[in-house]
Amino acid sequence: MERAGTKTDRTEEAERKCIATGEVQPKSGLIRFVLGPDAQVYPDVMGKLPGRGVYVSSTRDALETAVKKKLFSRGFKTQATVGEDLVVEVERQILRRLVDLISLSRKSGHAIAGYEKVKDWLYKEDAWVLIQALDGSARGKSKLSTPYKGKFIGCLTADELGMAFGRETVIHAALASGGLSKRVVDEAQRLQGLRDVIDVKGGKGRTEG
């Protein structure tokens, strides 16, 4: 397994401008939207749908602003219809993507779950990312620390994290560097921005690093 401090974080990313905030930032922190033939706005969470796209920062405030001020029509330079549940749908898709990526990481041997296993990976410096359930016991979670120069994810519930590992619930998990871990961190940052949560080891709307 690769250890923390590899090239995992160093890949340069293309940047795009958010139609709600006007800020230019890496695409990994934005959500792409496309306009369908029916003039309906559709989220393109994976960034693979054809057609011209516009981008919005992955925060609830930015998305709600884009909808309220009808910025999608301005961005697409034509009348665009936005569904009432657009923000909810974006969160649902990103959550599904994040759970799938963690599940794939587990199958490839890059992710483990369970307090003792995570503790062992942290001790051996095999962990790059510490993941802990948003609704887990604060006292229990405080016994494990984010890897040095590593990342922390705290935006998933125990049930959601459990889905990634084929269990009913999971409180503690960890990812090794390499594999899909960088993509997991990127998706977690987007989800955390949408949920606007405050985790116990990081801060509001971000992962620790």
Helices and strands as residue ranges (DSSP letters): G 7-9, E 15-17, E 24-26, G 27-29, E 30-35, E 41-44, E 53-57, H 60-68, H 71-76, H 86-107, E 111-113, H 115-124, E 129-132, H 138-141, E 151-153, H 158-165, E 172-175, H 181-195
